[in-house]
Amino acid sequence: MNKASLFVITLFLLPVILIHSVQGYPIDITDDSGHTVTITNSTRIVSLAPSNTEILFAVGAGSRVVGVTEYCDYPPETANISNIGGFATVNVEAVVNLSPDLIFAATQNGEETINQLRNLNLTVVVLNPNNIEDIFSNILLVGNITKNQNNASQVVENMRFQINKITDITNDLPDDQKPRVMYIVWDEPLYSAGSDTYPDDLIKKAGGINIVQSKGWPVMNLESVVAENPQIIFTSSMGNESYALTNRVLNNTVLARTDAVKNGRVFPIADPNIVERAGPRITTGKHGI
């Protein structure tokens, strides 16, 4: 092969080589469900959870999102993106029709739905954070997958800075100076945030003690709440119901025996999504707690 021919071949191959180098695919990652996933492209993305959608936009991949759930309401640009159904009621056919290169799912979508998508040879990455550190990890993972590592690192750095402004003050508080706190999400029956939840993590970082030690979102017995005697109660309910929930707690004859109700320290969470959605805005939620 002469030099002229080699030059022509190199000239035509160079754009391909450069594109592959810039994109950096394929890459292998392990998602939160323990699956090893090979990512070959991230040009067309479908998000099956509001938290995933917020992360994608925060790291700079929002323009690539072609499908979201009906609950993906932030940022405002999501209003113009195709709807693929609910959080736990994903319309698989609608997802397939969008021809996604990549799907970001959540365990709450259901194992059956996730497996159905995988069986259709679609690339699915499951995110399932249990605390704020896990959220940081998910943001960095999404940044890596979408080739927005610098943006993702900056988002996490800013979030850590916000958290550290609080924990620098609260870390040295002795336990006897930490208020006993309860985070109620419904009252009939009484559901509250326990350990391994984002509100629990925020309560601890803000210098409080969560009186609910059970994992997840357990139903609480009213008398057991009185026995633990929370000094502060937060109420959180979707659809602007936090204020109505606050009134019901304040007028509950059993909870009236707690210090929180006696002293009028029952506070509604104006936007529960900030505290309970596993995305970049969660560090804003610490100000509410």
ZIFEN-V579780 format. One record per backbone hydrogen bond with DSSP energy under -0.5 kcal/mol. NH is the residue of the N-H (numbers start at 1). CO is the residue of the C=O. E is the energy in kcal/mol with one decimal. If there is no record, write none. Layout:
BEGIN
nh->NH co->CO e->E
nh->NH co->CO e->E
END
This chain:
BEGIN
nh->6 co->2 e->-2.1
nh->7 co->3 e->-2.3
nh->8 co->4 e->-2.1
nh->9 co->5 e->-2.5
nh->10 co->6 e->-2.4
nh->11 co->7 e->-2.4
nh->12 co->8 e->-1.9
nh->13 co->9 e->-2.1
nh->14 co->10 e->-2.1
nh->15 co->11 e->-0.6
nh->16 co->12 e->-0.5
nh->17 co->13 e->-2.5
nh->18 co->14 e->-3.0
nh->19 co->15 e->-2.7
nh->20 co->16 e->-2.4
nh->21 co->17 e->-2.1
nh->22 co->18 e->-2.6
nh->23 co->19 e->-2.6
nh->24 co->20 e->-2.4
nh->25 co->20 e->-0.5
nh->26 co->39 e->-0.7
nh->27 co->39 e->-2.0
nh->29 co->37 e->-2.6
nh->31 co->29 e->-0.5
nh->31 co->35 e->-2.5
nh->32 co->126 e->-2.4
nh->34 co->31 e->-1.9
nh->37 co->29 e->-3.3
nh->37 co->35 e->-0.6
nh->39 co->27 e->-3.5
nh->39 co->37 e->-0.6
nh->40 co->38 e->-0.6
nh->45 co->43 e->-0.5
nh->45 co->64 e->-2.8
nh->46 co->102 e->-2.2
nh->47 co->67 e->-2.9
nh->48 co->104 e->-2.9
nh->53 co->49 e->-2.1
nh->54 co->50 e->-2.2
nh->55 co->51 e->-2.1
nh->56 co->52 e->-2.6
nh->57 co->53 e->-2.1
nh->58 co->54 e->-2.3
nh->59 co->55 e->-2.2
nh->60 co->56 e->-0.6
nh->60 co->57 e->-0.7
nh->61 co->56 e->-2.9
nh->62 co->56 e->-0.5
nh->64 co->61 e->-1.6
nh->65 co->62 e->-1.5
nh->66 co->45 e->-3.2
nh->66 co->64 e->-0.5
nh->67 co->45 e->-1.1
nh->68 co->82 e->-2.5
nh->70 co->85 e->-2.4
nh->72 co->69 e->-1.4
nh->73 co->71 e->-1.3
nh->78 co->75 e->-2.2
nh->79 co->76 e->-2.0
nh->80 co->77 e->-1.6
nh->81 co->78 e->-1.8
nh->82 co->66 e->-0.6
nh->84 co->68 e->-2.6
nh->86 co->89 e->-1.4
nh->91 co->84 e->-2.9
nh->92 co->90 e->-1.1
nh->95 co->91 e->-1.9
nh->96 co->92 e->-2.6
nh->97 co->93 e->-2.3
nh->98 co->94 e->-0.7
nh->98 co->95 e->-1.2
nh->99 co->96 e->-2.0
nh->100 co->95 e->-0.6
nh->101 co->44 e->-2.5
nh->102 co->44 e->-1.8
nh->103 co->123 e->-2.4
nh->104 co->46 e->-2.6
nh->105 co->103 e->-0.7
nh->105 co->125 e->-2.8
nh->107 co->127 e->-0.7
nh->109 co->106 e->-2.2
nh->110 co->107 e->-1.8
nh->114 co->110 e->-2.2
nh->115 co->111 e->-2.8
nh->116 co->112 e->-2.1
nh->117 co->113 e->-2.1
nh->118 co->114 e->-2.2
nh->119 co->115 e->-2.7
nh->120 co->116 e->-0.7
nh->120 co->117 e->-0.7
nh->121 co->118 e->-1.9
nh->122 co->117 e->-1.7
nh->124 co->122 e->-0.7
nh->125 co->103 e->-3.1
nh->126 co->124 e->-0.5
nh->127 co->105 e->-2.4
nh->135 co->131 e->-1.7
nh->136 co->132 e->-2.3
nh->137 co->133 e->-2.1
nh->138 co->134 e->-2.4
nh->139 co->135 e->-2.4
nh->140 co->136 e->-2.2
nh->141 co->137 e->-2.3
nh->142 co->138 e->-2.7
nh->143 co->139 e->-2.3
nh->144 co->140 e->-2.2
nh->145 co->141 e->-2.7
nh->146 co->142 e->-2.4
nh->147 co->144 e->-0.7
nh->148 co->143 e->-3.7
nh->152 co->148 e->-2.5
nh->153 co->149 e->-2.6
nh->154 co->150 e->-2.0
nh->155 co->151 e->-2.4
nh->156 co->152 e->-2.4
nh->157 co->153 e->-2.4
nh->158 co->154 e->-2.4
nh->159 co->155 e->-2.2
nh->160 co->156 e->-2.8
nh->161 co->157 e->-2.1
nh->162 co->158 e->-2.0
nh->163 co->159 e->-2.3
nh->164 co->160 e->-3.1
nh->165 co->161 e->-1.6
nh->166 co->162 e->-0.7
nh->166 co->163 e->-1.1
nh->167 co->163 e->-2.6
nh->168 co->164 e->-2.3
nh->169 co->166 e->-1.5
nh->170 co->166 e->-2.2
nh->171 co->167 e->-2.4
nh->173 co->170 e->-1.8
nh->177 co->174 e->-2.1
nh->178 co->175 e->-1.4
nh->181 co->209 e->-3.3
nh->182 co->232 e->-1.9
nh->184 co->182 e->-0.6
nh->184 co->234 e->-3.1
nh->185 co->191 e->-2.4
nh->186 co->191 e->-1.2
nh->188 co->189 e->-0.8
nh->190 co->220 e->-0.5
nh->191 co->186 e->-2.0
nh->191 co->189 e->-0.9
nh->192 co->218 e->-1.8
nh->193 co->183 e->-2.5
nh->194 co->216 e->-3.5
nh->195 co->214 e->-1.9
nh->201 co->197 e->-1.9
nh->202 co->198 e->-2.5
nh->203 co->199 e->-2.8
nh->204 co->200 e->-2.2
nh->205 co->201 e->-2.3
nh->206 co->202 e->-2.1
nh->207 co->204 e->-1.3
nh->208 co->203 e->-2.9
nh->209 co->179 e->-2.6
nh->211 co->181 e->-2.6
nh->213 co->211 e->-0.8
nh->216 co->195 e->-2.5
nh->220 co->190 e->-3.6
nh->225 co->221 e->-1.7
nh->226 co->222 e->-2.1
nh->227 co->223 e->-2.0
nh->228 co->224 e->-1.8
nh->229 co->225 e->-1.7
nh->231 co->180 e->-2.3
nh->232 co->180 e->-1.9
nh->233 co->265 e->-2.3
nh->234 co->182 e->-2.9
nh->235 co->267 e->-2.4
nh->236 co->184 e->-2.6
nh->241 co->237 e->-0.7
nh->241 co->238 e->-0.6
nh->242 co->237 e->-0.9
nh->245 co->241 e->-2.7
nh->246 co->242 e->-2.1
nh->247 co->243 e->-2.0
nh->248 co->244 e->-2.0
nh->249 co->245 e->-2.3
nh->250 co->246 e->-2.6
nh->251 co->247 e->-1.4
nh->252 co->249 e->-1.3
nh->253 co->251 e->-0.5
nh->256 co->252 e->-1.3
nh->257 co->254 e->-1.8
nh->258 co->255 e->-2.1
nh->260 co->230 e->-2.1
nh->262 co->258 e->-2.5
nh->263 co->259 e->-2.5
nh->264 co->261 e->-1.2
nh->265 co->260 e->-3.2
nh->266 co->264 e->-0.5
nh->267 co->233 e->-2.8
nh->267 co->265 e->-0.5
nh->269 co->235 e->-3.0
nh->270 co->268 e->-0.8
nh->274 co->271 e->-1.6
nh->275 co->271 e->-0.6
nh->275 co->272 e->-0.6
nh->276 co->272 e->-3.0
nh->277 co->273 e->-1.5
nh->278 co->276 e->-0.5
nh->279 co->277 e->-2.6
nh->282 co->279 e->-1.7
nh->283 co->280 e->-0.7
nh->284 co->281 e->-1.8
nh->285 co->281 e->-0.8
nh->285 co->282 e->-0.7
nh->286 co->283 e->-0.6
nh->287 co->284 e->-1.4
nh->288 co->284 e->-0.5
nh->288 co->285 e->-0.6
nh->289 co->285 e->-0.9
END
